[in-house]
Amino acid sequence: MVAFANILLGGVFHAAVLFLVAAGLQLVFGVQKILNLACGSFYALGAYFGVSFVGYAMTAGLSPWLIMPGLLVAGVALGFIGPPIERLLRAVYGRDDSFQLLLTFALVLMFQDVFRFVWGPNPRSLDSAYLIYGVINAREFSVPVYNLLVIAAAIATAAGFGALLQRTNYGRILRATAENRAMAEALGVDVRRLYAVVFTIGAILGTTAGALVVPTAAASLDMAIDFVIEAFAVVVIGGLGSMRGALAGALIVGLIRAYAIMLYPEAEVLAIYVIVIAVLLLRPAGLFGRPVT
């Protein structure tokens, strides 16, 4: 039972980070209809920048207790990359999905070279500095408080997105633009500005997720590719464009990954793909996606 609880919380922690990236991916696709492979690079950028930002801040006298706020600031500060990349992607709006995938995958490769040039080929980490927040122990049960804080941050983000999309005028404009861009423009919506804001929010979610995870996992050159595969598995399982789907898909992938690592590590990736294949066969639109008519 204790082992089950440890693995459960480990899976939920991974799901929380996955959700932040997948939520940005879902938001961008839902409004802009762009399949953004570069979300994995935003995640890796947040991780690398988070290591450097906190490292310099601690050298300058930052209290270790402020590691998490510092990482949040680092992730949000990277939002400046959103508008120029969105402007680049305007060339593929409304075009075939293959153009979008090729351009965003090219961005992944370019970012990878930037990471190698700026931070070098070796993994970077904050060691175990996050343990300053303490560890909850109960017999054999053990969980770092930092992990619980990240889970709480993801829950708050999910609640915030739900409130934004359902209870605000801006959320209604987002949903209207996602349904019919031409009609939104006819009603006076500045769709170009809206797209820039949406893409920037998606980028911030990715960079913040990377910054928050780096205390528990080193930033490396391969993390962008590895994570984007999981993020797209989340999207396929939950359904493209569905925020509820992002949450459900992240939980499914996070828990499957955690239990696969415990039971049979070699099947970690295979287990996720088995679920993806099952969803595609039984419900091609995803658990919360809408079938294309």
Rosetta blueprint (number, residue, H / E / L):
1 M L
2 V H
3 A H
4 F H
5 A H
6 N H
7 I H
8 L H
9 L H
10 G H
11 G H
12 V H
13 F H
14 H H
15 A H
16 A H
17 V H
18 L H
19 F H
20 L H
21 V H
22 A H
23 A H
24 G H
25 L H
26 Q H
27 L H
28 V H
29 F H
30 G H
31 V H
32 Q H
33 K L
34 I L
35 L L
36 N L
37 L L
38 A L
39 C H
40 G H
41 S H
42 F H
43 Y H
44 A H
45 L H
46 G H
47 A H
48 Y H
49 F H
50 G H
51 V H
52 S H
53 F H
54 V H
55 G H
56 Y H
57 A H
58 M H
59 T H
60 A L
61 G L
62 L L
63 S L
64 P H
65 W H
66 L H
67 I H
68 M H
69 P H
70 G H
71 L H
72 L H
73 V H
74 A H
75 G H
76 V H
77 A H
78 L H
79 G H
80 F H
81 I H
82 G H
83 P H
84 P H
85 I H
86 E H
87 R H
88 L H
89 L H
90 R H
91 A H
92 V H
93 Y L
94 G L
95 R L
96 D L
97 D H
98 S H
99 F H
100 Q H
101 L H
102 L H
103 L H
104 T H
105 F H
106 A H
107 L H
108 V H
109 L H
110 M H
111 F H
112 Q H
113 D H
114 V H
115 F H
116 R H
117 F H
118 V H
119 W H
120 G L
121 P L
122 N L
123 P L
124 R E
125 S L
126 L L
127 D L
128 S L
129 A H
130 Y H
131 L H
132 I H
133 Y H
134 G L
135 V E
136 I E
137 N E
138 A E
139 R L
140 E L
141 F E
142 S E
143 V E
144 P E
145 V H
146 Y H
147 N H
148 L H
149 L H
150 V H
151 I H
152 A H
153 A H
154 A H
155 I H
156 A H
157 T H
158 A H
159 A H
160 G H
161 F H
162 G H
163 A H
164 L H
165 L H
166 Q H
167 R H
168 T L
169 N H
170 Y H
171 G H
172 R H
173 I H
174 L H
175 R H
176 A H
177 T H
178 A H
179 E H
180 N L
181 R H
182 A H
183 M H
184 A H
185 E H
186 A H
187 L L
188 G L
189 V L
190 D L
191 V H
192 R H
193 R H
194 L H
195 Y H
196 A H
197 V H
198 V H
199 F H
200 T H
201 I H
202 G H
203 A H
204 I H
205 L H
206 G H
207 T H
208 T H
209 A H
210 G H
211 A H
212 L H
213 V H
214 V L
215 P L
216 T L
217 A L
218 A L
219 A E
220 S L
221 L L
222 D L
223 M H
224 A H
225 I H
226 D H
227 F H
228 V H
229 I H
230 E H
231 A H
232 F H
233 A H
234 V H
235 V H
236 V H
237 I H
238 G H
239 G L
240 L L
241 G L
242 S L
243 M H
244 R H
245 G H
246 A H
247 L H
248 A H
249 G H
250 A H
251 L H
252 I H
253 V H
254 G H
255 L H
256 I H
257 R H
258 A H
259 Y H
260 A H
261 I H
262 M H
263 L H
264 Y L
265 P H
266 E H
267 A H
268 E H
269 V H
270 L H
271 A H
272 I H
273 Y H
274 V H
275 I H
276 V H
277 I H
278 A H
279 V H
280 L H
281 L H
282 L H
283 R L
284 P L
285 A L
286 G L
287 L L
288 F L
289 G L
290 R L
291 P L
292 V L
293 T L
